[in-house]
């Protein structure tokens, strides 16, 4: 089993979400990019995994207004489009990091 790397700090600034991880890594996400990857049952079909969210319904300037930790494994965001049901696991958030280091590790 791999060790779970947890966020040390999460900042929501306008259209950007910044996560500083316990291992020193820093992830910067576009808020809309995270919103479009919402893993909740309203946005993703629970049985097929198929996307249900119409991307055109998400404002281009959507922001992460608030966030809260869910247990010891995830973060839940309140988005400016009033969506809030997605629970983003730390593992998923780390996998979504598109920094140069993480992008090259995926190739």
N, C-alpha and C positions, 0 to 999 in steps of 0.2 A: 504494500500500500504506500502511495506517495504521500509525503507530508503536505498538509494543507497550508498554503501561504495566505496569510490574512492581511487585510489593509491596516496600515498604521494610521492613515489619515485619508479622509475623503472630502474633497472640496467641490462644490457646485457653483460655478461662476458663469452666469449668463448662458451661453450656448456650449459650454465646455464642462466636462466632469474630469477631475484630476484625482487619481488614486496613487498615494505613496504606499508601497507595500513593505511589509516587515523585513523582507530581504534586501531592501534598498532600491528596488526597481520602481520606476515612475511610469504610470500609464496615463495618457491623455486621450480622452474620447470626445468626439462630437456628440452633443446631447441628442441630436436628432438620430444619429447613427445608433445610439443605445436604445432610444425609444422605438426605432424600427425593428430592433431585435428583441423586443419584449417577449419573454417566454410564457406569458400567462395564457390561460385557456381561451380567452377572448381573442387573442392575437395569433395563436398557434393551435391548430386542431389537436386535441389531446390524443386521439387514436392514430392519426396518420402522420402527424408532424408537419402537415401542410400549413403554409401561412394563410391566415384568415384576415389579417390586417390589410386594408387598402391604404397603401403608402400615400396616396393623394389626400387622405383625410388627416394626415399628421402635418401640422404647420411647419414650414421651413425654419421658422425661428423658435421652435419648441425649446423649452428650458427645463432643467431639473430644478424644481423649486425647493424641494426638501428631500431628505433621505433618512432612512433608519436601518439599523442592523437588524437582521432576522436571525435569531439564535447566534451560533458561532460559525455560520456557513454562508451567509448571503446578505444582500442589501436590497431594500425596496425603495424605489423612487416615487415621489409625487411629481408628475410632469405638469407643465403649464397648460396642457390640453385637458387637464383634470383626470388623466389616466393614472392609476396607482396600483393595479393588481399584480404587476409583474414582480417576481422574486428572482433576482440575478445572483446565482451562486458565485462565490469567489472564484471557483474554478472556471466558470463560464466567462466572467469578467476578465480574468487573466488571459484566457484563450482569445478574447476579442481584441486584445491589445495589438495595435498595428504599428508600434514603434519599429525602428530599423532592426533592432536586436531580435524582437519577437517575430517579425516578418521573415527574416532570414532563417530563423530556427524552424519555421513552418515549411520551408522549401526543400 
